[in-house]
Amino acid sequence: RGDDLDEAYAVLAGSRPTAINLVWALEQMRADPSPEHARRLHEEEVSRCKRMSAHAAELFGPATRALTHCNAGGLATSGYGSAVGALRAAWERGLLASVLVGETRPLLQGARLTAWELETLGIPHTVIADSAAAHLMALGEVDCVVTGADRIAANGDAANKIGTYGLAVAAAHHGLPLYVVAPTSTIDPATRTGAEIPIEERDGAEVTTRFAARNPAFDVTPAELIAAIVTEEGVHRAPFAHSLPRVVAAVV
């Protein structure tokens, strides 16, 4: 019913203020709430993920050792994945040697979800403490960082799970590329820069129940730290303020 759908829309849209994809999907379903439309959206999402993953795999050299953060796999998309989809495509092409998976505190999406997905895919991987990433980069054990995104501003600034910004800084220091793999629905032309992206603050009890705790769920990686943004339309490089609006316009 109309009132029930409006209430569900409001609850779901407010549940993840940083992620623009959810609002996009809700708008699609509000326009046509039929099961047939839902199935079509699912099929289209799988197709987008496979296309962006194929584009991203082209960025991998032989025996690449990748590092990823949080979960941008089939559990988070529609069964295939964006960042994990890229790893999957690279593995199938014989270009991926192994994956380091940041545990992703405090909810451990990397250790609990991404590691499980990689295991089911047969991709060699090792879970690491988030704080170990820069050390392993310094040891030369990482060739690239691959993440998803929850919202990408018009200038290329990208919001993703908390800790991504730190990884980007460390990767830049060590001369390693950071690739952001996400569908065009993640790009928000109305958000000019990352400073305008709302950052969800979660309950501090997820961190500790004894002391006061801050628990921002996302951070924003500046565009200048991103080597490429990969969508289903291809590989996009800086200046993102020029390349991203064109790709969004092409799929509208």
Secondary structure by P-SEA (a helix, b strand, c coil): caaaaaaaaaaaaacccccaaaaaaaaaaaacccaaaaaaaaaaaaaaaaaaaaaaaaacccccbbbbcccccccccccccaaaaaaaaaaaaccccbbbbccccccccccccaaaaaaaaccbbbbbcccaaaaaaaacccccccccccccccccccccccaaaaaaaaaaaabbbbbbbbccccccccccccccbbbbbccccccccccbbbbbcccccccccccbbbccccccccccccaaaaaaaaac
